[in-house]
Amino acid sequence: RWHIRYKKFSNMLQKKIQNVAYLDVLRIIATFGVITLHVCADGFNRYHYTSFDWCVSAIGDSLVRWAVPIFVMISGTLFLNPNKEITVKEIFFKRIPRLLYAYVFWTIFYSLIVICRDIVINGGEYTFKLGHFVPFYHLWFLPMLMGVYVFIPFIKKIVSDEKLMKYG
């Protein structure tokens, strides 16, 4: 009997490793896509660029726009897994606060960089501007992900109801 249990466990473990492996491969590919996206964005932000630079940036940017939605889909795959129980308490007291802390931290971090840059540019003088502490545009995905997390319990209920899924 132990060999039957071992075989079932081994098959289950092998299946889990394969599932995680394909998600890891997707994460790696999407990470390179996001890096490419940021490198291409630099081509749009230069003051002196040629039309060739702009075209290369536009083409590269267009080719990797799929990267961020892939990360959202990976999150959906993991959160909507019927074998994984995720409570509303976990979402609101663990997952969302993590994203909120990251959002606040990186907003302060980038704001301090802008302040330091302004101090260097102005020869050591600094004038406080409230605009320095506005969240930066490239952090848009953190509030978006918080919104997705809020709806996970509702979406999970829909996905788990076979009758409801037939009409979806």
N, C-alpha and C positions, 0 to 999 in steps of 0.2 A: 504493500500500500504506500509506503513512503516514496517509492519511485514515481508513482502516479502523482502524488502531491508535488514532488520536486519538479516533475515535468510541467505541470500546470503553472507552478510558480515561475519556472524558467521561461516558459512561453509568455507569461504575463510580463515578466521583467524585460524580455527581448522586445516585446511590442512597445513597452513604455520607452525603452532606449531609442527605438526607431522613431517614435513620435517626437521625442525631445530632440533627436538628431536633426530631423527635417526643420524644426523650428529654429534650432541653432544655426543651420545653414542659411535660412531666410534672414535671421538677425544679422549674420555676417555680411550677406549681400546687401541688405538694406542699409547697414552701417556705411559701407562704401558708397552707396547712393547718396546718403545724407552728407558725407564728407565732400563728395563731388558737387552736390548742391551748394554747399557753403563756399567751395573754391570758385565755382561759377558766379556766385553772388558777388564775390570780390571784383570780378570783371565789370559788373554794373556800377560799382561804387567808386571806381577810379575817376579822378577828375580829368585826366588826360589819357584817353584810350582811343585806339583806332577803330574803324568800323569792323575790321577783322577781329579784334579783341571782343567787341560787342557781339558779333555773330557767333563766335566760338562759345562765349558765355551763354548766349541765348539757346544755342543748340544743346550744350551740355546740361543746362538748367532744365530744358524741356525733356530730355531723355531720362532724367532721374526723379521726376516729380512723383513717381510711384512709391518712393522709399518711405516717406512718412506714413501713408495709408497702410503699407505693409506692417509697420510697427503697431498700428491700431488694430489691424486684423489679427496679429499675433496675440495681442492682449485679449481680444474677443475670444479667440480659440482657447486660451488658457482659462479665462473667467467663465466661459459658458460650458466648460467641460462638465457633463452630467455627473461624473464620478467625484468631482471636487465641490465640496460644500463651502460656499462663501456667504457669510452672514452680513446683514446690513450694518451691524456693529463694527465688523472688521473693515468694511469699506469706509465708513464715516470716521472711525477712530484710529485706523491704522494706515490705510492706503491713501486717502485724500490728504491727511495731515503731512505725510511724506512728500507728496507733490507740492503742497503749500509751502513747506519748509524750503524745498529746493527752489521754488519760485521766488520766495522772499530773499533767500541767500544770494541767488544769482542776480537778482535785481540790484541788491546792495553792492555786490561785487562789481558789476558793470558800471554802476553809478560812481563808485569810488575811482574806477579807471578814468571815467570822463572828467571827474573833478581833478584828478592828478594831471591829466592832459591839459585841462584849462589852466591850471596853476603853472605848468611849464610854459605854455604858450604865452601867458600874460606876465611872465617874468616874476613869478612868486606871489602875485596878487590873486585873490580869489573873491568872487562875488557869488553869494549863495543864489541859486536858481532852483525853484521847485521842480522844474523840468528835468533836473538831473536825477530825480528819484522816480521817474516814470518807468514802468516796466519796458524792457526792450523788445522790439518786434520779433526777434528770433526766438523768444520764449513763449510764443503763442500756443505751442502744443501742450504746455503744462496745464493751463486752464481748460483747454479743450479736453484733455484726458480726464481732468476732474469731472467735467460734465458727463463724459462717457461712463465713468465709475458710478455716478449718481444713478444712472439708468440701468446699470447691470442687474440689480435684483428684479426689475420689471421685465427686462429682456429675457432673463434666465427663466422666469415663470412662463413666458410665451414659448420659449424654445423647449421647455420640458413637457409642455402639453401637446401631445401628438395630434389631437383633434384640432386644436388651434393652429398648429403648424400647417395642416392641410389647406387652410384658407389663406395662408401668408404668401 
